[in-house]
Amino acid sequence: MKKITKETYVDWYKNMLFWRKFEDKLAAVYIQQKVRGFLHLYNGQEAVLAGALHAIELGKDRMITAYRNHVQPIGMGEDPKRVMAELFGKATGTSSGLGGSMHIFSKKYKFHGGHGIVGGQIPLGAGMAFGDKYFNRDNVTLCFLGDGAVRQGTLHETLNLATLWELPVVFIVENNGYAMGTSVARTASHQDIWKLGLGYEMPCEPVDGMNPVLVAKSIDKAVKRARSGKGPSFLEMKTYRYRGHSMSDAQKYRTKDEVEEYKKIDPIIQVKDVILKKKYAKQIDLDNIDQLVKDKVLECEKFADESPYPDKKLMYDAVYEQKDYPFLQHKLD
């Protein structure tokens, strides 16, 4: 694995703080109705992404996930201004404003969505890995899913084929304790999700998903296995989300005390503590990073605000190949 240095820790702090503040800004503008529809935020789960990015080869390896997907493409290299513009439904967005919150894509940076159907991305992740193996490409795919998607039948069908064909894919469950509002304990007779890999003789293990170092080590091992042609792995990242399932979630299924307990092991605070304890940076340096992050988030909002909405004809061009739209009863103006 790439060495974890003081620069790594400072980058982790900078990136995770930016992701957190980026999501906080989206929550604020959602209330202002600048962002519409569903909005699923990543607050609390940043260590999973930070560790994963340290373990893969950016520009080469792929990533696919569900609909809690705003900051992953940013981590992969996409311009955060374009991501925020996409959420605002603007023409300058990653999908010209047509995808929105649940469907962020960045083909250039090998981020393949953002999928709104629960579990829908699982076979797609394996399919991309199949393509890479078929064409002898030295790529690995990280396929993320939530604990709710684990109960979908498509997961088991995919795990079976991925193992059988020794596909270069790593399945990563971000277990934040709840699906939409149902705890893991209420969805199955067991709570150790990682053990599902045992049924397919697939390497599997639980990981502290609040610690980017442990995440990086686990994913690095799985990525090396996949890249060497030995097949997939199944990892359960035990993490937590500080916000609701989406902005419409009243969160009646958990207590405020529970949330506060998990905030004591906030991944951003953990990384900050290491930085200060080992003197990788001074508090004034971190304060400067905090200000830079705030300024960058405001730049993203300004860009999205000032960007134009896409021409409505674009919606039809994205659906119909034939330019006179023969299936429409009413022609466009």
Buried (B, 14 or more C-beta within 10 A) or exposed (E): EEEBEEEBBBBBBBBBBBBBBBBEBBBEBBEEEBBEEBBBBBBBBBBBBBBBBBBBEEEEBBBBBBBBBBBBBBBBBBBBBBBBBBBBBBBBBBBBBBBBBBBBBBEEBBBBBBBBEBBBBBBBBBBBBBBBBEEEEEBBBBBBBBBBBBBBEBBBEBBEBBBEBBBBBBBBBBBBBBBEBBEBEEBEEEEEBBBBBEEBEBBBBBBBBBBBBBBBBBBBBBBBBBBEEEBBBBBBBBBBBBBBBBBEBEBEBBEEEEBEEBEEBBBBEBBBEBBBEEEBBEEEBBEEBBEEBBEBBEEBBEBBEEBEEBEEEBBEEEEEEEEEBEEEEEEEE
